[in-house]
Amino acid sequence: MKKDMTNGKEWKLILLFTLPIMAGNLLQQLYNTIDGVIVGNFAGETAFAGVGTCQPLTFLFLALAMGLSVGVGIVISQFFGAGKNEQLGVAIDTALLLLGACGLALSILAVAIAPFMLRVVLSVPQAVLPFAVRYFRLYALGLFFQFIYNGIAATLRGFGDSKAILYFLMIATVLNTGLDLLFVVVFGWGVAGAAVATVIAQIGCASTSYIYLRRKLPFSKGGEHWNGGIASTMAKLGLPIAAQQSIVAFGNGSMQRLVNGFGATTPGVIAAFGAGVRLDSFIHVPIMGFQSGLASFTGQNIGAGKLDRVKRGLRVSLLMSMSTTIVMSLLLYTFATPVVTLFGLTDNALSIGVEQVRYLTMFFWMFSGYMTLGGLLQGSGDTLVQSATTLTALIMRILSGYLAVEFGLLGYNAAWVTTPIGWGFAIAISYTRFFTGGWKKKAVAGRLRR
């Protein structure tokens, strides 16, 4: 169902739209976490470390898919808000062709470069490397379907339909869990079983969402399925976000490499870092949900010329996101030990994992503050500034982390202790942009060629 967010109470529209997104994000995190829990408990700590050390690479390709789909969502939501229904059909077809081509090309590339990226770029220890290469190469076979799904999800969000996305992710999560248990526990396939289960789940999710899209939303009926102007605009808007998220992935890879460097001297640190990243990502759920909700709300209201509603939407989104984040942080801090234990970690790995989780829970309110405003910048089309904000935060995190290790101020914990430094810089840049008003001039609905 389409949802018009240009009229009505801002907090209610954003919350009702965001709740299914948060539920979907939660399912995605469960989707990733279940792999880790099953592998850690039934294939061993080294196998789990192999899966965990692939996280920067899996995030890199997911980031490219999500970044490009942001351009799709901006165009769709602003067309919808401006009432340009005649252009929606060709825009949807164009988006899927664009995302599908990118996904296929990157799938081939990922399979080819996996050993180099893991051995040279991430410096994965030799004991862990075979598990990591096996997992990532199989995982990469599903990238085409991952890109298609993200294009469909962005289209549905642009129309205000966030509930359907939740249902598709429920299908994928149930399928992935069942296949994980079958392939890893029953068949004993180890990391290969976890990767194959993920690919099959991605195929199921992309297929069901495509069928729904074809039946519920307008497609081009006049024979035009590709529009170069629309594709160019989607790419122009999405590439800065894709670049931004790719840089984040490389930044995560830099911190993973830093942790991998302590693998030989600090037993369990690689597995602990992988578990900590998965658990911290659960607090990302409400933050990213409200960001997505505010982005769609902003896109529709800017398309309709209602800037006052955009500002009110930001205020209520910040309040809801920050409150939820603080509550979840307190819960994770309190129950850090038992949840880290779920991954099958013991002794030193367990202690390091708990240390990481508890430290970051004290600072996630900062992440909430700058990511929520990022939704406004994204929905307005001000993606270059959003990308610059993220890049600055990442550079500061990496520099401070590596310098702290180089000068002996920190050890393996530099991978997370320096994270709030980057968030602080991001807050300063993004809020300066908001208060100076440059984002108001970025609307694209009126500038796209027919």
N, C-alpha and C positions, 0 to 999 in steps of 0.2 A: 504493500500500500504506500502511496505517496503521502508525504506530510508537509503541509505548508506551515513554515515557521515564521512567517512575516506578520502574523497576527496572534494575539493571545499573550498570556503571562510568560515572560521570558524564562523564569526559573523552572516552571512546570514543563514547558516545551523542551528545554535542554535536558532536564532530568529524565523525562519519559523517553526521549530519543537516546540518551546516553546509557540508560540502564541495560538495554539489550547489547549495546556495544561493550560495556563492562563485562557482562556475562560472557560474551563472545571472547573477549580478551582473556578472561579467567580460564575459559576452556582451552584457549591456545597455550596458556602457561601450563595447565594441567597436561595438555598434549605433549609438551616438551619435557615436563617434569616426570611424567610416568615412564618415559624412555629411560631417564636417569635412574629412577628408583628400581626399575626392573633389572636393568643392566648391572647396577651397583650391587644388588642383592643376589643375582643369579649368575652373573658372568665375572664378578670380582672387581676390586678397587682399581686395578690397572686398566681393565676394559672401560670402566666408567670414566677414568681419567682421559682415555682416548676419545670417547664421545664428548666429554666436556671441553677438551682442548680444541675441538672443531667449532666451538660456539662462535668465535669471531668470523669464521668463514660462512657458516650457515646464516648468521645475522647479516653478513655483507650482501648476500644474494637476496635475502628477504628484504633488506633495506632498499635495494635497487627496485624490487617489485613494488614495495609500498611507496617509495618516493615517486616513481613514475605514475602510480595510480593517484597520487595527490593531484597531479595535473588534470587527470580525468575527473576527479571529484569536484574540483573548482569549476571546470567548464560546465559540467552537468548541473551543479547546484545553481550557478548563476544563470544559465539558460532557463532553468525551471523557475527561479525566482523572478526573472524578467518576462516570463510567459512566452518564451520563444520555442513553442512546442514543435514547430515544423522542422527545427534543426536537431532535435533530440535523437531521432532515429539514426541518422547518419553519424552523429557523434558517438553513439554507443557502438555501432559497427566499427568505426574508426579506432576507438579505444581498444577493442578486443584484438583487432588485427595488429595494432602497434605493440600491445603487451605480449601477445602470443609470439610474434617474431623475436622480440627481445629475449623472452624466456627460452626459446629454442636455441638461439645463438649462445646464450650464457650457460646453458646446460652442457653443451659440447665443450665450451671453454673450461668450465669447472672440472669436468672429468679429466681433461688433459693436464691441467696445472696443479691438481691436488697434491701430488707428492712434493713438488717444489715449494708450494705455499706452506705446507706443514713442516717440512724438514728445514728449509732455509729461512723463510719469513718468520714463522712462529717458533722455530728452534725447538720442536717437540723432541723430548728425550727418546733415545733409540728403543727403550723398553716399551714405550707407549705408541710409537710411530706406526707400526703395522695396524693396530686397532683403529687409529685415527684415519689413515688412508682408506682402509676398507669401508669404514662407516661413511666418510664424506663422499667417496666416489659413487656409492649406491644412492645416497641422499640426493646428489646432484641430478640424477636421472629424472627426478620429479619436478625440476625447476619450471618446465613449461607449464605444468598444471598450477604451480604456485603463482606464476605471473598472471595466468588467465583468471584464477580465482580473485586475486587482488584487484584486477581491473573490474570484475563484476561487483565486488564488494564496494569499491569506490563509487561505482555508478548507483548502486542501491542507496548508499549513504547520501549521495547528491539529491536523490528523490525524497529523502527523509525516511527510507525504509530500512531501519536497523534491526527489526525483529527477524527478518528472513535470514540475515547474516548469522544470527545466533543459532538458528535451526541447522544451518549448513555446518557450523562448527561443532554442534552437538553430534551430528552424524560422523564427522571426521574423528572426534575424540573417542567416541564409543568404538568405532572401527579400529582406530590405532591401538587402543587399549587391548581389545580382544586379540588382535594380530600380534601385538607385543608378547602377550602371555603365550600364545601358540608358538610363535617362532623362537622366542628366547628361552622360555621355561620348558615347553614340551619338546620342541625340536632341537634345542640347544645350539641355535645358530649364533648366539652371542651378539656382537655389535652389528653384524650383517642382518640379523633378524630384526633388530630395532630400526635399521635404515629402510629395509624393505617394507616393514609395517607402515612407516611414515609415508613412503611413496604411494602405496596403495590407498592410504587414507586421503592423500592429496588428490589423487585421481577421482575418488568418490566425491569429495567436497566440490571440486571444480565441475564435475559432470552434473551433479544435482543443482548447483547454483546456476549453471548455464541453461538448463531446462526451465528453471523458474523464470529466469530473465527473459527468455524467448516468449514465454506465455503471458507475462504480466506487464512488461514495459514496451514502449514503442520502438520498433526497429525501422530502418529505412525501407520504404515501400516503393520508391520511385526508381529503383535500380542502382542508386548510388550507395556504395558501401564504404567508400574511402574518400575523405576530404583532406587534401594536403594542408589547407589553412588551419583546420581544426586540429589535425595531428601535430602541426608545428606549434600551435598554441599550447596544447597539452604537454608537449615535450618541453617547451620553454618554461612552463610553470612547474613541471614535475622534475626536470633535471636538476635544478638547484637543490630540491629536497633529496633527490636520489644521491646527488653528490654529497650533500650534508650527511645523510645517513651512512653513506659509504665511508666517509671520513670518520664517522663515529665507529664504524666497524673496524677500520684500520687502527683507530685509537684503542678499541677494545683488544685488538690483536697485539698492539704494543704492550698493553698491560699483561696480556696473557703470556707474551714472550718474556716479560720481566719475571712473572711467576714461574714460568718453565725453567728459567735460569737458576732457580733455587731448588729445582726438583731433585738434584743429586745430593744436596746437603740438608734439605728439610723434608723428610719423608711425609707423604700424604698431602703436600701443599697444593699440587695440581688438582687432585680430586676435591680437596676442600674448597678451592677457588671455584671450581665448576658447580659444586653444590650451592655455594653462597650466591653466585650469579643467578641461579635458577630461583632461589628463594626470594632474593631481592626483587626479582621481576614481578612477583605477585603484588608488591606495592605499586608497581608501575600500572597495574590494571585500572584503578580509578583515575589516575593521573592522565593516562593516555585516552581513557574513555571520555573524560570531560574535554580534553583537547580536541578529539574528533567531533564531539557534539557541538562545541563552540565553533569549530571550523565550518561545519555545515550550516549552522545558524547564521554565522557571519556572512557566508557566501550568498545565502538566500536574501538576507536583509540588505546587503550591499547592492545586490542585483535589483532589489525593489527600492533602493534609495533611502533606506531607513537607518541612518547612522546612529541615532539616539538609542535605538533598540540594541544595536551592536554593543554600545558601551554598557548598557544595563545588563546585557547578557554576559559580558566579561565579569562584572562585579559578582553576580550570583554564581557564576561558574567557579571563580576563585574561592568563594566561601564554601561551596559544596566540595570541591576538590581538596582544599586544604584540610577541612574537617575530617573527611574520610581518610586521608593520608595519615594524619596524626593518630587516629584510632588504630588503624592497621599497623602502624609502626610500633605502637605500644604493645600490641598483641604479639607481634613477631619478636620483639625484644624479650618479652616474658617467656615465650615458648621456643626460644632459639634452639636449645639443646635437643629436645625431642624431635623437632622437625628436621634438623640436620642429620640426626641418627637414621631417619627414614632412608637415606641414600646408602646405607650399609657402611658408613664411615665409623671408625673407632679411633681411640688413642689420639695421636698427634693430629690426624686429619680432622677428627671431630672437634678438637679444641680450636684449631685454626678457622674452621668453618663458622663456629659460633662467634669467634672474635670478629670476623668480617661482617656477619649479619648484624650483630648488635651495634657495631660502630655506625654503619650507614643508616640504621633506623633513626638515629638522632638527627639526621640531616635531610631526610626525604621531603620535608616541608619546603625546602629551597627548590628542589626539583619540581615540585608541584607548582610553585609560584611562577617559574619561568616557562614551563611547558604549557600551562593553561593559556598564558598570554600568546604563546606560539600558535595556538589554535586560531586566535583572532588574526594574527599576521598571515597564517596560511589561508584562511577563508577569504581574506581580502585580496589575495594574490601577491602579497608582499613577501614572496618566498626567498628572495635574495638576502634580505635582512635576517630572516629566520635562519638561513644557512650560515650567514656570517656569525650569528650569535652562537650557534652550535659549534662551529669551527673554533672560535675563540675559547670556548669552554674546554674543548678537547685539547687544544694546544697547551693551555695552562695546566691541565691535569697531567698530561704526558711529561711536560718539561719539569714540573715540580716533582713528579714521581721519580723520574730517572736521575734528576739532580740530587734528590734526597738519598737515593741508593748510592750514587757515585761518591757523595761526601760522607757516607756512613751515618746519616741521620735516621734512616729507616731501612728496613730489610724488605722481605716479601710483602709486608703490610702496606708498602707504598702504593700498591695496586689499588687500594681502596681509601687509605687515609687522605690522599690528595684530591679525591673526587669533589668534595664540597668547595674547594678552591675554584674549580672550573664553573660550578653552578653559580657561585657568587658573581663572577664576571658576566655570565649569561643574563642574570637578573638585571645587572646595571645596563647592559646594551639594549635588551628588549624593552624595558620600561622607558628608557630614554626615547626609543623610536615611537612608542605608543603616545607619550605625552607631547612629542613634537608634531604628531599628526600625519606623518608621511604615508602611513598605511591607507589613509582615506582616498588617495589618488590612484590606487592600483586596481580598481574594478575592471574586469575584462569583458563582461557580457556585451557591452555596447560596442566593443572594438573588434569583435571577431567577424571575419568575413563570412558571408552566406555561401 
